[in-house]
């Protein structure tokens, strides 16, 4: 499930998309004007934004530019009837992550959304963000739901690696190989110990366990 902001002023199209997304078990919020969309994006967080190009008050490209200029990093799928390469170029250059031309099949919409949700944790400069956890690779700091979390060096390295590879499952052996130095005397038991203390430190009441155990396979962070 993803929390999606749908910005579409065509009533019929909006209702169809909203119905489809809810059928796909997403949480959908709908706005129909550009100015309202810009305000909503300023104050609220979403997993994905579906943004129509032609909107009253402020068009989709203007909304998107303002959002990106303010530091917004949420993935944005642009919807439009414009199909010229120059239009697609303008939309993507404005900060859109993907572009879908009307008319389209709802299954394609779902596929594009799944692809966007599978992408790595959002990176802004040195900052990795995922499900309430923020990791600054330069300052070497971590926060959980806005509160600082003290991590030991290997805990930090392990968390950074998993956040850079969301939705991928890594066995303890693979983590030992990728996170620990090749000439280290560490063993798989070291991975287990480090993982156990890391998970205790970054589990949250709001989001639950960030790092999931895939029984018989290893560990993963799900970006959804």
C-alpha positions as CSV (number, residue, x, y, z in Angstrom):
1,X,0.0,0.0,0.0
2,X,1.2,3.5,-0.8
3,X,-0.1,6.9,0.2
4,X,-0.8,8.7,-3.1
5,X,-1.8,12.3,-3.9
6,X,-3.9,12.4,-7.1
7,X,-4.1,15.8,-8.7
8,X,-6.6,15.7,-11.6
9,X,-9.3,18.2,-12.5
10,X,-11.3,16.0,-14.9
11,X,-14.0,14.6,-12.7
12,X,-14.6,11.4,-14.7
13,X,-10.9,10.6,-15.1
14,X,-10.3,11.4,-11.4
15,X,-13.0,9.1,-10.2
16,X,-11.8,6.3,-12.4
17,X,-8.2,6.6,-11.3
18,X,-9.2,6.9,-7.6
19,X,-11.4,3.9,-7.8
20,X,-8.7,1.8,-9.5
21,X,-6.0,2.9,-7.0
22,X,-8.2,2.0,-4.0
23,X,-9.0,-1.3,-5.6
24,X,-5.2,-1.8,-5.6
25,X,-5.3,-1.1,-1.8
26,X,-3.6,2.3,-2.0
27,X,-4.6,5.3,0.3
28,X,-5.6,8.1,-2.1
29,X,-6.1,11.8,-1.5
30,X,-7.6,13.9,-4.3
31,X,-7.2,17.5,-5.2
32,X,-8.4,19.2,-8.4
33,X,-6.5,22.5,-8.5
34,X,-2.9,23.4,-8.9
35,X,-2.7,25.8,-6.0
36,X,-4.3,23.4,-3.6
37,X,-1.9,20.7,-4.8
38,X,1.1,23.0,-4.1
39,X,-0.2,23.7,-0.6
40,X,-0.8,20.0,0.1
41,X,2.7,19.1,-1.0
42,X,4.2,21.8,1.2
43,X,2.6,20.4,4.4
44,X,2.0,16.7,3.9
45,X,4.1,13.6,3.0
46,X,3.2,11.1,0.2
47,X,4.8,8.1,-1.3
48,X,3.9,9.0,-4.8
49,X,2.2,12.0,-6.6
50,X,0.1,11.5,-9.7
51,X,0.0,15.0,-11.3
52,X,-2.0,16.1,-14.3
53,X,-0.4,18.7,-16.6
54,X,-3.5,20.8,-17.3
55,X,-4.9,22.2,-14.0
56,X,-6.8,25.4,-13.0
57,X,-4.9,28.1,-11.1
58,X,-1.4,26.6,-11.5
59,X,-0.6,24.0,-14.1
60,X,1.2,20.7,-13.2
61,X,4.6,21.8,-14.4
62,X,4.4,24.9,-12.2
63,X,3.3,22.8,-9.3
64,X,6.2,20.4,-9.8
65,X,8.8,23.1,-10.2
66,X,7.7,24.7,-7.0
67,X,7.7,21.4,-5.2
68,X,11.2,20.6,-6.3
69,X,12.5,24.1,-5.6
70,X,11.3,23.7,-2.0
71,X,13.3,20.5,-1.7
72,X,10.4,18.0,-2.4
73,X,11.8,14.6,-3.4
74,X,8.6,12.5,-3.6
75,X,8.4,10.6,-6.9
76,X,6.0,12.3,-9.3
77,X,4.2,10.7,-12.3
78,X,3.0,13.3,-14.8
79,X,-0.3,12.7,-16.6
80,X,-1.0,14.6,-19.8
81,X,-2.6,14.5,-23.3
82,X,0.5,16.0,-24.7
83,X,2.5,13.4,-26.6
84,X,5.2,15.4,-28.5
85,X,8.8,14.6,-27.4
86,X,9.3,18.3,-26.6
87,X,6.4,18.2,-24.1
88,X,7.8,15.0,-22.5
89,X,11.2,16.6,-22.3
90,X,9.7,19.7,-20.5
91,X,7.8,17.5,-18.0
92,X,10.8,15.4,-17.2
93,X,13.1,18.4,-17.0
94,X,10.7,20.0,-14.5
95,X,11.3,17.2,-12.1
96,X,8.9,14.4,-13.1
97,X,10.1,10.9,-12.5
98,X,7.8,9.4,-15.1
99,X,5.4,10.4,-17.8
100,X,2.1,8.8,-18.9
101,X,0.2,10.0,-21.9
102,X,-3.6,9.9,-22.0
103,X,-5.4,7.7,-22.8
104,X,-3.7,4.9,-20.9
105,X,-4.6,1.5,-19.5
106,X,-4.9,1.4,-15.7
107,X,-2.7,-1.7,-15.6
108,X,0.1,0.4,-17.1
109,X,-0.5,3.0,-14.4
110,X,-0.2,0.4,-11.7
111,X,3.0,-1.0,-13.3
112,X,4.6,2.4,-13.4
113,X,3.6,3.1,-9.8
114,X,5.1,-0.2,-8.7
115,X,8.4,0.6,-10.5
116,X,8.5,4.0,-8.8
117,X,7.9,2.5,-5.4
118,X,10.7,-0.1,-5.9
119,X,13.3,2.6,-6.5
120,X,16.0,3.1,-3.9
121,X,15.5,5.3,-0.8
122,X,15.2,8.9,-1.7
123,X,18.6,10.6,-1.8
124,X,18.9,14.3,-1.3
125,X,22.6,15.2,-1.3
126,X,24.0,13.2,1.6
127,X,20.7,12.3,3.0
128,X,18.9,8.9,2.7
129,X,15.2,8.8,3.8
130,X,13.0,5.8,4.2
131,X,10.0,5.1,6.4
132,X,10.7,7.6,9.1
133,X,14.5,6.9,9.2
134,X,16.9,9.6,7.9
135,X,20.6,8.8,7.5
136,X,23.2,11.5,6.7
137,X,26.2,9.9,5.1
138,X,28.3,13.1,5.6
139,X,27.5,14.0,9.2
140,X,27.3,10.3,10.1
141,X,24.0,10.8,11.9
142,X,20.8,8.9,12.0
143,X,17.3,9.9,13.2
144,X,14.1,7.9,13.7
145,X,10.8,9.8,13.6
146,X,12.8,13.0,14.2
147,X,14.8,11.7,17.2
148,X,18.5,11.2,17.0
149,X,19.7,7.6,17.2
150,X,23.3,6.7,18.2
151,X,24.7,3.9,16.1
152,X,28.1,2.2,16.3
153,X,30.2,2.4,13.1
154,X,29.3,-1.1,11.8
155,X,25.6,-0.6,12.7
156,X,25.7,2.6,10.7
157,X,27.4,0.9,7.7
158,X,24.9,-1.9,7.8
159,X,21.9,0.4,7.9
160,X,23.3,2.6,5.1
161,X,23.9,-0.5,2.9
162,X,20.3,-1.8,3.3
163,X,18.8,1.7,2.7
164,X,20.7,1.9,-0.5
165,X,19.3,-1.4,-1.6
166,X,15.6,-1.5,-0.6
167,X,13.4,-4.4,-1.4
168,X,16.5,-6.6,-1.9
169,X,17.1,-9.6,0.3
170,X,20.6,-10.2,1.6
171,X,21.8,-13.3,3.4
172,X,24.0,-12.9,6.5
173,X,26.9,-14.2,4.4
174,X,26.2,-11.6,1.7
175,X,26.1,-8.8,4.3
176,X,29.4,-10.0,5.8
177,X,30.9,-9.8,2.4
178,X,29.5,-6.4,1.4
179,X,29.7,-4.5,4.7
180,X,32.7,-5.9,6.6
181,X,36.2,-5.6,5.4
182,X,37.5,-8.6,3.4
183,X,40.4,-9.2,5.8
184,X,38.3,-8.8,8.9
185,X,38.1,-11.7,11.4
186,X,34.4,-11.1,11.7
187,X,32.0,-14.0,11.1
188,X,28.3,-14.5,10.4
189,X,27.8,-14.4,14.1
190,X,29.0,-10.8,14.0
191,X,26.4,-10.0,11.5
192,X,23.7,-11.5,13.7
193,X,24.9,-9.6,16.7
194,X,25.1,-6.2,14.8
195,X,21.7,-6.8,13.2
196,X,20.1,-7.5,16.5
197,X,21.3,-4.3,18.2
198,X,20.6,-2.2,15.1
199,X,17.0,-3.4,14.8
200,X,16.4,-2.6,18.5
201,X,17.7,1.0,17.9
202,X,15.7,1.8,14.8
203,X,12.4,0.1,15.4
204,X,9.6,2.6,15.9
205,X,6.0,2.6,17.1
206,X,4.8,4.3,14.0
207,X,6.5,2.2,11.4
208,X,7.3,-1.0,13.3
209,X,10.4,-2.9,12.3
210,X,12.3,-1.2,9.5
211,X,14.5,-4.3,8.8
212,X,12.5,-7.4,8.0
213,X,13.6,-11.0,8.3
214,X,12.9,-13.2,5.3
215,X,13.0,-16.6,6.8
216,X,15.5,-18.9,5.2
217,X,16.8,-16.1,3.0
218,X,18.1,-13.1,5.0
219,X,17.2,-9.5,5.7
220,X,15.6,-6.6,3.7
221,X,14.2,-3.1,4.1
222,X,10.9,-2.7,2.2
223,X,10.4,0.6,0.5
224,X,6.6,0.6,0.9
